[in-house]
Amino acid sequence: MTSLQGSSILILGATGGLGRHLARQLADAGAQLTLSARSMTDLEALGIPGQLVPADLTDPAAARTLVATAVTTHGRLDGVVNAAGAVAFGAVADTSDETIEALWEINALAPMRMLRAAIPSLRDSADEGRAPFVLTLSGVVSEHPTNGIGAYSAVKSALAAYVQVAAREVRKSGIRVIDARPGHTETALSRHPIAGETPKFPTGLEPAAVAQRIIAAIVGDERDLPSSAFSDVPAATSQMVPTDEAETSTGAHPAVTMAAQMPLEAAESAPVGSAVGSAPAPAAD
């Protein structure tokens, strides 16, 4: 079992619809938090104790800065939770290079840089007898690429592959790398695509319950969270976007059926490292 009491954890995308639940639950468990998102105003509005660090994750230097801040503030780094992300909708034929590049920077390159930057400090944590971890969210689309979000599915699949290799490489150092792949979670991310229009989709999973399942995996020393691991997580009681009755495949896993048209993470405001619209935000903060 991994104790969260007194542990130093860095959370990226802490103001998002899922990130804020993870942050609150980790704080309630006694973790010392370093909370990051693009907007300091949104970070302050959370009201969650911790070191607040606004950052643009498309900046190549951001990962090193965030790790250094966590270590300086709390004396060490024991865990990283990457809940930042952006989504774009549209057929493959209609997806621009600009959109693909923005999705790649935010959903793949940024967490890759963060994992790499955190390894030395996490090794130190392991050497001191703790149980350090990195948690990423590649989502069910990395298991089942989905029509209408081909570019998003592709970059999330790349992240999942990178994390799988990293997990094997750092395991002997005592670092656990966990990839969580819940189905569509009922948050506001879909209302802020960087391209395309939000489609109709079935009611998603309850975000607080998804966060609870992820934290249970951290505490329980689990090493992977496939979509099937979220099969007992309840659906939300209301929808962000109304939908018609969905057609489902009788042969599909329930988590895959629920997520058939959408990705997973969330942001209550504009996605970290991106702007609402068809173009990526400038990499400056």
N, C-alpha and C positions, 0 to 999 in steps of 0.2 A: 504494500500500500504506500502511496505517495502522500505525504502530509503537505497541505497547502498553508498551514499556519506559519506565518513569518516568512514565507517564500517570496522572492523577488520575481515578479512576472511583468513582462512587457506586452501590452495589448495594442495591436494595430487595428485601426477602424473601430475605435472604442465608442464612437458616437452612432454607429450603425444600428440597425434594427436587431441584429443578432449580437453584435459586439457589445452593446450596452447591457444586455442580459448576462453575457459572459463576465463583463466587468463587475456588475453588481454581485453576482453569485460568488465570484472569486474574492471580492472584498468581504462579503459576509463570511467566507471560509477563513478569513484571517490573512490573506495574501497582501503583500506590499506591492502596490501597482505603479507602473509607469504607463500612462494612458496617452495614446497618440491618435490624432486625426488631423484633417487639414485645417479645421477652424478652431481657434482657441475659444471663441464664444460658445460653440457647441460643446466643447470639452467642459467648460465651466458650468454649463447648464445641466450637465449630468448630475452634479452634486455628489460624485463618488470620490472618496479620499484617494489621493495619489499624486504623483508628479505628472503635471500636464505638459505635453510637448507637441505643439502643432508642427506638422511636417508634411511635405509633398513627397510621396513615396516614389515618384518618377525621377527624383533627384538622386543620382548615383551615390551621393554622400550621405543620404538620409539614414540608411541602415546603420552605418558606423556611428553616426551621431546619436541615434536612439539607444543603441547598445551602451555607448559610453555614458549617456545620461542615466540609464537605469543602474549601471554599476556605480557611478559616482554618488547617486542619491541613496541607494539601498545597500551599497557595499558589495554587491554581487548580482549575478543574473542566474535565476533558476529555471525560467520558462519563458517561452515566446508564444503568443497566440495571434495568428494572423487572420483577422476577421474583416480585412479591407477588400474591396472589390468593386467592379463595374460590370455592367451588362450592355449588350447591344442586340437588337432584334433585326431580322431580315434574312432573306434568302442568300445563299452563297453568291449568286450572280449579281446581287445588288449591294454587296458589302465592300466598301471602299478600302483602299490601302491604309488610309488615315485611321479608319475605325479599327482595322486589324492590328495596326501598330499600337494604338491606344490600349486595346484590350490586352495585348501582349505585355506592354510595360506595366500595367496595373495588376493584372491577375497572375502573371508568370514571373517576369523579370524582377519585380519588386520583392516578392516572397523568396525567390532564389537568392537575391542579394542579402536579404535579412537572415536567412538560414546560415549562409556562409559567414556573415559578419558575427553572428552569435556564437559560433562553434567554440572559439577560444575561451570565452567567458563561461560557457556551459561545461566545457571540459574542467575548468577550475572548480565549478560547482560539484561535479561528479567526484573530483579528487578530494573534496572536502566532505564526502560522504552523503551528499544529497542526491536526489533523483531528477536531474534536469530533463526538460522536454521541449520540443517544438511542435506546435499544433497548426496544421494548415487545413484549408477547406477547399478541396478541389471539386466537391459536389458530385451528385449522381450523374451529371453530364460527362464526367470523365470515365464513367463505366458504360454509359449509354448515350453517345452523341446524338443530339436531337435536332430535327428539322426546324428551321427558323432561327436557330442560334448556333449555326455551324462554326463560326469564328470563335465564339465563346467556348463551345465544346472543345475546340482544338487547343486553345491555350490552356484550358483547365486540364486537359489530358496530358499536355506537356508538363504542367506542374506536378501532376500525379506521378508521372514517370521519374521526374527529378527527385521527388520526395522518397519514392521507393528505393532508389539507388542510395540516396543520402542516409536513409535509415539503416541500410546494411553497412555503409562505410563508417558510421559513427557509433554503431552499437557497442563495439569493443571499448570505446571511450566512456561508456556509461550514459550516453545521451539517447533518449528515446524520441523518435520522430513519428508523429501520428498524423495520418491523413483522414479527415472526416468527410464523408460523402452523403450527407442527408439529402432527401428530396426537397422539392420547392418548399420554402419556409415563408410563412405569411408575414412579410415585412414590406417596406416601401421601396426596396431597390428597383423593382420593375417600373416604378413611376418616374425613374430618373435614368433612362437608357442614354448612352452616349450616341446612339443612332437607332433609327427605326421606331416603330410604334408598339406599345404594349398590347399583346394579344389577350384574348380571354383565356382563362385557365382555371382549373379546379382549386378549391380551397386548399391552402398549404398547411404545413405543420405549424404547431404553436411554437413561436420562437423561444419563449422561456423554457419550454420543455425540451427543445432541441439543445439549448445551452446546458440544461441540467444533465442531459445524456452525455454531452461532450465532457463536462467536468467530472462526471462519474467515471468516464474512461480514463481521464488523467489520474484521478485518485486510485483507480483500480488497476493501474499499470497495464492497461490495454495498449496494443501496438498498432491497431488498425481499426477504422470505423467505416465499414462499407455501408451502402444504402440499407442493407438488410438489418443493420444494427439499430436502425431508427423505426423499425416496423411497429413498435409498441408506443411510439410517440403520438399523442393525439393530434387531430386536426384543430386548427384555430376555430374559434367560435364565430368569427366574421372574416370577410374577405377584403383585401385591399382593392381588388378589381372584380366586379361582378362577372359571372360566367353563365353560359348556357349549360345544360346537362352535358357532361363530358362522355364521349365514347371511350370505352376502355377495352384493352385486350385481355381475354380471359386467361391467357397464358403468362401474363406479365406479373412480376413480383409487385405487391402493393406499393412499395416505395417507388418503384419505377413508374407504375401507373400514375401515381400522384404527381410525379415530377416530369411527366412526359413532355410538357410544353415549356418548362421554366427551369432556371438555375436556382442557386440556393442562397447565397449570402444576402446581406441587406444593408442599406444605408438610409437613415431617416432624412438626411440632407443629400446634397450632390455627392456622388461617389468619390472616395478618396483618390486624389491624383487625377481627377477628370472633371469635366463640366457637363451640365445638361445640354445636349445638342449633338451635332454630328461630328464635332471636332474635339480633340483632346485639349485639356487645359494646359497653359504654359507651365513648365517645370520650374516654378519659382514660388517661394514662400518666405 
